[in-house]
């Protein structure tokens, strides 16, 4: 994120005609087109990382719910009723 901000700032300076600034000398040596392409590359990398993280989170969620359902089905097959305790408590009251 910081790199993208720096590149955008350098692009703004370049368009204003500023040729040197502290910390930006190396970046300002590039042309406007090079800066634009670098910004797009960095954004694409960031976008792909976000997409990858989102996909991983979805897979983790579905795997978690699958495990929960397996455990629930195991107990249900063994005769354990998840609502049985609630009914017993109502009967006692």
Residue frames as qw, qx, qy, qz and C-alpha x, y, z in Angstrom:
[[0.000, 0.886, 0.464, 0.000, 0.00, 0.00, 0.00],
 [0.309, -0.801, 0.089, 0.506, 2.76, 2.41, 0.93],
 [0.429, -0.129, 0.585, 0.676, 4.57, 1.73, -2.33],
 [0.219, 0.626, 0.650, 0.372, 1.45, 2.55, -4.32],
 [0.145, -0.936, -0.254, 0.198, 1.01, 5.82, -2.42],
 [0.403, -0.595, 0.325, 0.615, 4.62, 6.76, -3.06],
 [0.385, 0.158, 0.673, 0.611, 4.29, 5.97, -6.75],
 [0.097, 0.806, 0.553, 0.187, 1.12, 8.05, -7.02],
 [0.266, -0.886, -0.040, 0.378, 2.78, 10.94, -5.21],
 [0.428, -0.341, 0.503, 0.669, 5.78, 10.71, -7.54],
 [0.307, 0.465, 0.688, 0.466, 3.43, 10.67, -10.52],
 [0.040, -0.930, -0.361, 0.058, 1.70, 13.83, -9.26],
 [0.354, -0.741, 0.216, 0.528, 5.08, 15.52, -8.77],
 [0.455, -0.019, 0.639, 0.620, 6.21, 14.43, -12.22],
 [0.213, 0.691, 0.610, 0.322, 3.05, 15.88, -13.80],
 [0.166, -0.954, -0.162, 0.187, 3.64, 19.17, -11.93],
 [0.526, 0.770, -0.213, 0.292, 7.16, 19.32, -13.33],
 [0.493, -0.756, 0.419, -0.097, 9.06, 18.62, -10.12],
 [0.719, 0.481, -0.500, 0.021, 12.28, 16.82, -11.03],
 [0.506, 0.138, -0.730, 0.439, 13.72, 16.04, -7.59],
 [0.575, -0.625, 0.045, -0.525, 12.43, 15.63, -4.07],
 [0.151, -0.480, 0.804, -0.317, 13.92, 14.04, -0.97],
 [0.526, -0.011, 0.808, -0.265, 13.26, 10.29, -1.04],
 [0.704, 0.547, 0.377, -0.251, 11.74, 10.39, -4.52],
 [0.074, 0.712, -0.506, -0.481, 14.83, 10.95, -6.71],
 [0.237, -0.137, 0.928, 0.254, 15.01, 7.35, -7.89],
 [0.375, 0.533, 0.748, -0.129, 11.28, 7.19, -8.64],
 [0.263, 0.840, 0.096, -0.465, 11.21, 10.58, -10.37],
 [0.137, -0.470, 0.687, 0.536, 13.81, 9.31, -12.84],
 [0.344, 0.286, 0.879, 0.163, 11.06, 7.19, -14.43],
 [0.140, -0.152, -0.418, -0.885, 8.70, 8.41, -17.12],
 [0.552, -0.032, 0.245, -0.797, 5.00, 8.98, -16.53],
 [0.817, 0.122, -0.408, -0.390, 4.13, 5.81, -18.46],
 [0.511, 0.183, -0.784, 0.303, 6.57, 3.75, -16.40],
 [0.157, -0.109, 0.600, -0.777, 5.08, 5.11, -13.18],
 [0.709, 0.039, -0.017, -0.704, 1.56, 4.34, -14.40],
 [0.783, 0.147, -0.585, -0.153, 2.53, 0.78, -15.32],
 [0.287, 0.180, -0.781, 0.525, 4.25, 0.27, -11.94],
 [0.409, -0.071, 0.401, -0.816, 1.14, 1.50, -10.13],
 [0.806, 0.096, -0.227, -0.538, -1.07, -0.85, -12.14],
 [0.635, 0.202, -0.736, 0.119, 1.26, -3.80, -11.48],
 [0.050, 0.143, -0.719, 0.679, 1.29, -3.13, -7.74],
 [0.584, -0.001, 0.203, -0.786, -2.50, -2.78, -7.67],
 [0.801, 0.148, -0.469, -0.341, -2.91, -6.04, -9.59],
 [0.445, 0.175, -0.803, 0.356, -0.64, -7.85, -7.14],
 [0.198, -0.072, 0.567, -0.797, -2.58, -6.42, -4.20],
 [0.708, 0.073, -0.080, -0.697, -5.92, -7.33, -5.80],
 [0.739, 0.152, -0.646, -0.117, -4.76, -10.91, -6.39],
 [0.233, 0.141, -0.787, 0.554, -3.55, -11.24, -2.80],
 [0.432, -0.017, 0.368, -0.823, -6.91, -10.00, -1.49],
 [0.786, 0.127, -0.314, -0.516, -8.75, -12.42, -3.78],
 [0.586, 0.186, -0.774, 0.153, -6.53, -15.29, -2.66],
 [0.016, -0.098, 0.701, -0.707, -7.13, -14.45, 1.01],
 [0.613, 0.045, 0.117, -0.780, -10.88, -14.21, 0.42],
 [0.783, 0.154, -0.522, -0.301, -10.92, -17.61, -1.32],
 [0.396, 0.169, -0.812, 0.394, -8.87, -19.17, 1.49],
 [0.272, -0.064, 0.529, -0.801, -11.27, -17.78, 4.10],
 [0.754, 0.078, -0.139, -0.637, -14.23, -19.26, 2.22],
 [0.709, 0.166, -0.685, -0.022, -12.53, -22.66, 2.03],
 [0.158, 0.151, -0.758, 0.614, -11.69, -22.52, 5.75],
 [0.495, -0.028, 0.299, -0.815, -15.30, -21.61, 6.59],
 [0.822, 0.106, -0.316, -0.462, -16.77, -24.43, 4.50],
 [0.571, 0.190, -0.767, 0.221, -14.28, -26.92, 5.95],
 [0.084, -0.136, 0.645, -0.748, -15.18, -25.76, 9.47],
 [0.662, 0.029, 0.143, -0.736, -18.91, -26.10, 8.87],
 [0.765, 0.183, -0.575, -0.224, -18.32, -29.50, 7.27],
 [0.335, 0.165, -0.812, 0.448, -16.49, -30.68, 10.41],
 [0.341, -0.052, 0.475, -0.810, -19.28, -29.34, 12.61],
 [0.775, 0.110, -0.169, -0.600, -21.89, -31.14, 10.53],
 [0.642, 0.197, -0.740, 0.033, -19.89, -34.40, 10.68],
 [0.088, 0.111, -0.763, 0.631, -19.66, -34.19, 14.47],
 [0.529, 0.036, 0.242, -0.812, -23.35, -33.34, 14.72],
 [0.790, 0.156, -0.408, -0.430, -24.31, -36.25, 12.47],
 [0.446, 0.193, -0.833, 0.265, -22.10, -38.62, 14.50],
 [0.146, -0.012, 0.668, -0.730, -23.91, -37.65, 17.70],
 [0.656, 0.130, -0.004, -0.744, -27.30, -37.80, 15.99],
 [0.715, 0.185, -0.637, -0.218, -26.55, -41.33, 14.70],
 [0.303, 0.099, -0.833, 0.452, -25.56, -42.34, 18.23],
 [0.346, -0.610, -0.710, -0.064, -29.00, -41.29, 19.47],
 [0.274, -0.375, -0.310, 0.829, -28.01, -37.97, 20.97],
 [0.125, 0.785, 0.512, 0.324, -30.71, -35.34, 20.45],
 [0.325, 0.209, -0.156, 0.909, -29.46, -31.76, 20.63],
 [0.335, -0.450, -0.095, -0.822, -32.84, -30.43, 21.72],
 [0.660, -0.338, -0.671, 0.004, -33.48, -33.12, 24.34],
 [0.384, -0.177, -0.506, 0.752, -32.00, -31.12, 27.20],
 [0.178, -0.127, -0.034, -0.975, -34.23, -28.16, 26.44],
 [0.625, -0.310, -0.502, -0.512, -37.34, -30.35, 26.57],
 [0.629, -0.267, -0.654, 0.324, -36.24, -31.97, 29.85],
 [0.189, -0.052, -0.336, 0.921, -35.72, -28.56, 31.45],
 [0.391, -0.213, -0.228, -0.866, -39.19, -27.45, 30.33],
 [0.687, -0.311, -0.625, -0.202, -40.73, -30.59, 31.81],
 [0.506, -0.186, -0.593, 0.598, -39.00, -29.98, 35.15],
 [0.052, -0.055, 0.161, -0.984, -40.33, -26.42, 35.40]]
